Amino acid sequence: DNGDTGVGYINDLTVDGISVTNTQSNDSCTGTISGYANYSITNCKVVNATVNGGKYTGGIGGHIYGNIENCVVENSTIDGTYKVGGLVGQCNSEQGSSITVSNNVIRNTTVTCNEVLSGKTPCIGKFVGYSNVSGESITIEKNTFEGENAPAKDVGNK
């Protein structure tokens, strides 16, 4: 199960002190709030979390088709095997729609890819590991990464 929760949104949720570990295949989607989501996530906070995921790994979600706005990931450790981000491992949009990742804060959090899937080059981003949104239909703005050892890029594959 990849944690598919359908269409909708999550708003005003706080998760504190959680440990999430991928026990499925390396192809899994792993995050504290959702593995795979077809909805937007706003005003959520993840604190003191440990996420050990697979192919798609993020502090909020593994693989998301939706906006991520006004969220915080703090004092956490996020480690995956391919597409890893402080917020989300992979961000997608439906054809013709746009995605916004804005006004988020990653604070005192480590984002890594310690065991890379065979034959893959890791995509590690401060906020998004991999964006599969074509053209200008993704907006990534007003996000802040506070702390040491920040990944080099806001989006791992951009």
N, C-alpha and C positions, 0 to 999 in steps of 0.2 A: 504494500500500500504506500503510495506516495503522498498521502495526506490531502487528496483532492477534496476541496470543500465547496466547489461549485461557484456560481456567480453571485456577487453581492459586494459587501464591504465589511471591514473591521475597523472600529473607531473606539478610541479612548480605552485601550487595554494596557495594563502593566503586568509584566512577567518578571519575577525576581527570584534569583537563586535556582534556576533550572539547568539541568544537564541533559542535552539531547545527543544521542549517539546513533549513527546509522548502523543498523544490524542487517540491512537488506543487501542488495547488490551495490557495486560501485556506481551504478547508473541512477542511483536514487536522488531525490530532492529532499534537502534537510534544512530546517530552520526552526526557530523557537515558537513562532506563531503559526506558520504553515509550511508544509513541504512544497506542495504545488497549489497555486491559487489562481483563480480567474476572477479577481476582484481587487479593489483598491484598499490600501491600509493607511490610516491617518491617525495622528495623535496617539501613537503607541510607544511604549517604553519597555526596553529589555535591559535588565540590570543584573550583574553578577552571574552571567550565563556562560556555559561551556557548550560549544556546538562542534561535534566531530562528525562530518558528513561525507557524502560521496561526490558524484559528478557535479551537482548543483547545490552549493552550500552558502547560506547567508545568516546574518544575525537575526533578521526578521523572517525571511523566507528563502526557500531553495530556488524556486522557479515561479515567477509571478507575471501574469498578464494583467497589469493594472498600475495605478499610480501609487507612489509611496511618498507621503508628505507629513511633515511635522513630527517625525519619529526620532527617538533617541536609543542608541545602543551604547551602554556604559559598563566599564569594568568587566569586560567579557573577552573570551577567547573563541575565535572562529577558525576552524581548520577543515579543509576539504581536499578533494583529489583532482579537481580540474578547474571549474568555474566557481570562484570564491569571492564574495564581497561582504563588506561590513553590514550592508542592508540585505542584499539579495544576490544569489549566485548568478541567475540569468533573468533578464527582464525582456519580455516580449510584448508586442501589441498585435491586435487583430488587424488585418489588412485595411488600410485607410484610416485607422484610428491613431491617436497620439498617446504618448506616455509622459508623465511628469514625475521626476524624482527631485523634490525640492524641500528646503527648510529643515533638513535632517541634521542630526549631530551624532558623530561617532566619537566617544570620549574614552581614553585609557583602555583601548581595545586592540587586541592583536588579531590580524587577519593574515592567515598563512595557507600554504599548500605544501605540506611536508611530504606527502607520498603522492606523486603525480601518476595518473593513469598511464599505462603503457602506450607509447606512441603519441602522446599528447603534449602540447606546450601549455603550461598553466596560464590561466587568465585570472589575475588577482587585481581587484580594484578596491579603492577606499570605500566606495558606496555600492557599485555594481561590478560583479565579476565579468559578465559578458552581456552585451546588448545585442539582441537579435531584432532590433527595430530599424527599419530602413529609412534612409534619407534624413530629413530634419524632423521626423515625427517623435523624437525623444528630446525632452528638455531636462537637463540636469543643471540645477542652479541653486545658489544660496545654501549649499551643504557645507558642513564644517567637520574636519577631522582634527581632534585635539589629542595630543600624546605623541609618544615616540614610535619609531618603526612603522610609519605609514607606508602603505603600498605606493608605488610611483605614480600611478594614474587614478583618476576618479572612476573610470570605467576600464577594466582590464584589457579589453580588445580595441580600444579607441585611442 
